[in-house]
Amino acid sequence: MKYYRPVNIFPGLFFSIWDAKVNKMRIFKLFLTGLLLFVFSLPVLPQSVQRVSVQMKSQVLKEGKKYTQKADCYYSPAKGIYVTHYYQPKEFIKKTNRKGEMMIYFPEENEVSIKQDFYFSSENELLHYFINNLTEDLGLRKEGFKRVNTEYEGEHMVTIWEPPAKMELITKVELVFKDMMPVFSAYINSDRDTLRKIYYSDYYESTEFMLPTRVTEISYREQDSIVKRTIYSDIKVNDKVTPYYLNYEIPDDAKRMEDSY
């Protein structure tokens, strides 16, 4: 058995530890330098969306007759306020918030209808989902739907959603995506009949969000179908939006309408 004197062991051990520390420090400095270069190379994120306005033209074809509505829509994602100023065929102002509190005011008559329901919430508006980039389910998950399958058909991705048990009329919803944006949805019943189809097309693209400027909805009935086409135009963001209607207050002397409205 050989014995080694301590005087020969500890100097070598000391320098080995010192070299290891130096190497670790060099590695850390290289890592830190690389991290800083990566951070500074990242693109500057766009300004957050504070408010948006769009012009809306809605046409409904029902029983051989066409009905047209025109309005300006204003939405504040931060405040959760959604205001629609209808001016054709009749002027009125609809204002909703996240809680589902809805007020419809008719300036000419100075009358107001006030209601509250989950379905009136500003977060159920189409603009809410697209402006906040919540396009994966378009609100289905919030209503209790569960995604049960994902399929691929060429350049399209199809997600299948099952409704909660309380929804007896609908058995599944199909959402179709192209380039990660929804282009079609279908609501199907237990007989495999399609109850409603929605097409999303002609996308507006910006650094903040994407929005379909043409939405076509077809609702099928036993005798006829109802076709609704909504076109969005003149899209403005943040400082370009006139905040008048987002700050609009219903006059205190407005007469409350009957709840049957």
GISULFEN-V717358 format. One record per residue. N is the residue number from 1. RES is the residue in three letters. PHI is phi as a letter, one per 20 degrees, with the letter a starting at -180 (999 if undefined). PSI is psi in degrees with one decimal (999 if undefined). D_FIRST is the distance of its C-alpha to the first C-alpha in Angstrom with 2 decimals. Layout:
((N,RES,PHI,PSI,D_FIRST) (N,RES,PHI,PSI,D_FIRST))
This chain:
((1,MET,999,135.1,0.00) (2,LYS,d,143.3,3.78) (3,TYR,d,140.3,6.69) (4,TYR,d,138.3,10.10) (5,ARG,f,138.9,13.28) (6,PRO,g,-32.2,15.92) (7,VAL,f,-25.4,18.49) (8,ASN,e,-18.2,17.18) (9,ILE,e,-51.1,16.83) (10,PHE,f,-36.7,20.23) (11,PRO,f,-43.3,22.59) (12,GLY,f,-40.5,21.46) (13,LEU,f,-38.9,21.66) (14,PHE,f,-48.1,25.05) (15,PHE,f,-30.4,26.47) (16,SER,f,-45.1,25.37) (17,ILE,f,-41.9,27.19) (18,TRP,f,-44.9,30.10) (19,ASP,f,-38.6,30.47) (20,ALA,f,-42.2,30.50) (21,LYS,f,-41.4,33.21) (22,VAL,f,-43.1,35.21) (23,ASN,f,-41.1,35.12) (24,LYS,f,-39.2,36.23) (25,MET,f,-40.3,39.01) (26,ARG,f,-42.9,40.18) (27,ILE,f,-42.4,40.25) (28,PHE,f,-41.7,42.21) (29,LYS,f,-41.0,44.67) (30,LEU,f,-41.3,45.22) (31,PHE,f,-44.1,45.80) (32,LEU,f,-40.8,48.20) (33,THR,f,-44.9,50.08) (34,GLY,f,-39.3,50.46) (35,LEU,f,-43.9,51.64) (36,LEU,f,-41.6,54.25) (37,LEU,f,-39.1,55.48) (38,PHE,f,-44.4,55.85) (39,VAL,f,-44.8,57.76) (40,PHE,f,-18.0,60.12) (41,SER,e,-10.9,60.75) (42,LEU,f,144.2,62.03) (43,PRO,f,149.6,65.81) (44,VAL,f,127.1,67.84) (45,LEU,f,145.3,68.94) (46,PRO,f,159.7,72.70) (47,GLN,f,140.0,74.67) (48,SER,f,153.3,74.87) (49,VAL,e,117.0,78.14) (50,GLN,e,-37.1,80.28) (51,ARG,b,152.6,83.53) (52,VAL,c,145.4,85.06) (53,SER,c,146.7,88.62) (54,VAL,b,152.1,90.08) (55,GLN,e,137.4,93.53) (56,MET,c,132.3,94.00) (57,LYS,c,118.6,96.64) (58,SER,d,127.8,96.75) (59,GLN,c,131.5,99.06) (60,VAL,c,127.5,99.67) (61,LEU,d,113.8,101.57) (62,LYS,b,126.2,102.96) (63,GLU,l,41.1,105.87) (64,GLY,m,2.7,107.03) (65,LYS,d,146.4,107.13) (66,LYS,d,130.8,104.88) (67,TYR,d,136.1,103.97) (68,THR,c,134.9,102.41) (69,GLN,c,142.0,100.71) (70,LYS,c,141.6,99.50) (71,ALA,b,163.8,97.30) (72,ASP,d,131.2,94.84) (73,CYS,d,138.5,91.50) (74,TYR,c,132.8,89.36) (75,TYR,c,132.3,85.86) (76,SER,d,103.6,83.44) (77,PRO,g,-37.2,79.96) (78,ALA,f,-42.8,78.87) (79,LYS,e,-16.7,81.90) (80,GLY,m,26.4,82.30) (81,ILE,d,133.5,86.00) (82,TYR,c,122.3,87.88) (83,VAL,c,131.7,91.51) (84,THR,c,119.6,93.88) (85,HIS,d,101.6,97.22) (86,TYR,e,135.9,99.57) (87,TYR,c,-0.7,102.64) (88,GLN,b,129.5,104.08) (89,PRO,e,-15.2,106.08) (90,LYS,c,142.6,106.03) (91,GLU,e,128.3,104.26) (92,PHE,b,163.5,101.85) (93,ILE,c,125.3,98.44) (94,LYS,d,125.8,95.59) (95,LYS,c,127.2,92.74) (96,THR,c,162.8,89.67) (97,ASN,c,-175.1,86.34) (98,ARG,f,-32.9,83.02) (99,LYS,f,-6.8,84.45) (100,GLY,n,14.9,87.14) (101,GLU,f,119.2,89.93) (102,MET,c,134.5,92.61) (103,MET,c,129.3,95.80) (104,ILE,d,117.5,98.48) (105,TYR,d,131.2,101.08) (106,PHE,d,102.8,104.45) (107,PRO,g,-39.8,105.72) (108,GLU,f,-40.0,109.28) (109,GLU,e,-12.4,109.78) (110,ASN,l,47.5,107.36) (111,GLU,c,150.1,105.87) (112,VAL,c,138.6,102.28) (113,SER,d,129.8,100.53) (114,ILE,c,125.3,97.36) (115,LYS,b,163.4,94.97) (116,GLN,b,129.7,91.32) (117,ASP,a,151.3,89.17) (118,PHE,g,-38.0,85.67) (119,TYR,f,-14.4,87.19) (120,PHE,e,-6.0,88.87) (121,SER,g,143.1,85.57) (122,SER,f,-21.5,85.01) (123,GLU,e,4.9,81.60) (124,ASN,d,0.4,83.41) (125,GLU,f,146.2,85.09) (126,LEU,g,-42.0,84.08) (127,LEU,f,-33.2,83.45) (128,HIS,g,-45.2,80.95) (129,TYR,f,-42.4,78.62) (130,PHE,f,-39.1,78.78) (131,ILE,f,-32.8,78.74) (132,ASN,e,10.4,75.68) (133,ASN,l,42.7,74.03) (134,LEU,d,56.0,74.13) (135,THR,e,-0.4,75.16) (136,GLU,f,-34.9,72.58) (137,ASP,c,-7.6,74.83) (138,LEU,l,39.5,77.99) (139,GLY,n,-1.9,78.10) (140,LEU,f,-42.6,77.68) (141,ARG,f,-36.7,74.55) (142,LYS,f,-28.2,76.38) (143,GLU,e,2.7,79.13) (144,GLY,o,2.1,76.71) (145,PHE,f,151.8,76.14) (146,LYS,c,134.6,72.76) (147,ARG,f,124.8,71.45) (148,VAL,d,-13.9,70.79) (149,ASN,a,154.0,70.37) (150,THR,c,126.1,69.95) (151,GLU,c,159.2,71.32) (152,TYR,c,126.6,71.62) (153,GLU,c,94.4,74.80) (154,GLY,m,-123.7,74.60) (155,GLU,e,7.1,74.34) (156,HIS,d,143.2,75.08) (157,MET,d,130.8,72.84) (158,VAL,d,122.9,74.56) (159,THR,d,138.4,73.43) (160,ILE,d,131.2,74.97) (161,TRP,c,135.0,75.66) (162,GLU,d,139.3,76.81) (163,PRO,e,166.2,79.06) (164,PRO,f,162.5,78.72) (165,ALA,f,-29.3,80.48) (166,LYS,f,-16.6,83.44) (167,MET,e,101.6,84.43) (168,GLU,e,-26.0,86.38) (169,LEU,f,-35.6,88.22) (170,ILE,d,134.0,85.22) (171,THR,d,-23.5,82.50) (172,LYS,a,159.1,80.44) (173,VAL,c,134.9,80.33) (174,GLU,d,128.9,79.13) (175,LEU,d,126.3,77.92) (176,VAL,d,131.7,77.68) (177,PHE,c,146.3,75.77) (178,LYS,c,128.3,75.84) (179,ASP,l,37.9,73.46) (180,MET,m,12.5,72.24) (181,MET,d,141.1,75.75) (182,PRO,f,136.7,78.12) (183,VAL,c,-14.4,81.05) (184,PHE,a,145.9,82.42) (185,SER,b,149.9,82.40) (186,ALA,c,135.8,84.18) (187,TYR,d,123.7,84.98) (188,ILE,c,140.9,85.46) (189,ASN,e,-174.8,86.96) (190,SER,f,-22.3,86.42) (191,ASP,e,7.8,88.92) (192,ARG,m,21.2,86.88) (193,ASP,e,141.0,89.71) (194,THR,e,121.4,88.88) (195,LEU,e,-33.2,90.38) (196,ARG,b,139.8,89.46) (197,LYS,c,141.5,88.05) (198,ILE,c,129.2,86.96) (199,TYR,d,132.5,86.36) (200,TYR,d,121.6,84.57) (201,SER,b,177.0,85.30) (202,ASP,l,61.7,86.01) (203,TYR,f,135.1,83.02) (204,TYR,e,133.4,83.21) (205,GLU,c,134.8,79.95) (206,SER,b,178.1,78.71) (207,THR,f,-17.9,75.47) (208,GLU,e,-43.0,76.02) (209,PHE,a,171.1,76.96) (210,MET,c,144.3,78.71) (211,LEU,b,128.2,81.94) (212,PRO,f,126.0,84.15) (213,THR,e,-3.0,87.59) (214,ARG,c,120.4,89.26) (215,VAL,c,119.4,88.74) (216,THR,d,121.9,90.88) (217,GLU,d,128.5,91.06) (218,ILE,d,118.3,92.95) (219,SER,d,126.6,93.72) (220,TYR,e,133.2,95.16) (221,ARG,c,173.3,97.93) (222,GLU,f,-44.6,100.02) (223,GLN,e,-26.5,103.05) (224,ASP,b,176.9,101.72) (225,SER,c,154.0,98.72) (226,ILE,d,125.7,98.22) (227,VAL,d,125.6,96.75) (228,LYS,c,125.6,95.48) (229,ARG,c,125.0,94.39) (230,THR,d,128.9,92.92) (231,ILE,d,128.2,92.55) (232,TYR,d,138.2,90.66) (233,SER,b,175.4,91.46) (234,ASP,l,54.9,91.44) (235,ILE,f,126.2,87.92) (236,LYS,c,149.5,87.11) (237,VAL,c,139.5,83.97) (238,ASN,l,-118.5,83.37) (239,ASP,f,-18.2,85.63) (240,LYS,e,-8.6,87.95) (241,VAL,e,129.5,88.87) (242,THR,f,120.0,91.89) (243,PRO,e,6.5,90.76) (244,TYR,g,-52.6,94.28) (245,TYR,f,-25.9,94.00) (246,LEU,f,-25.6,90.45) (247,ASN,d,8.8,91.92) (248,TYR,f,136.1,95.13) (249,GLU,d,134.5,96.49) (250,ILE,f,132.9,99.12) (251,PRO,g,141.7,102.24) (252,ASP,f,-27.7,102.60) (253,ASP,e,9.9,106.14) (254,ALA,f,138.9,105.22) (255,LYS,e,131.7,106.79) (256,ARG,f,128.9,104.44) (257,MET,e,164.4,105.21) (258,GLU,f,146.1,105.42) (259,ASP,f,-14.0,102.14) (260,SER,f,-6.8,103.76) (261,TYR,f,999,103.43))
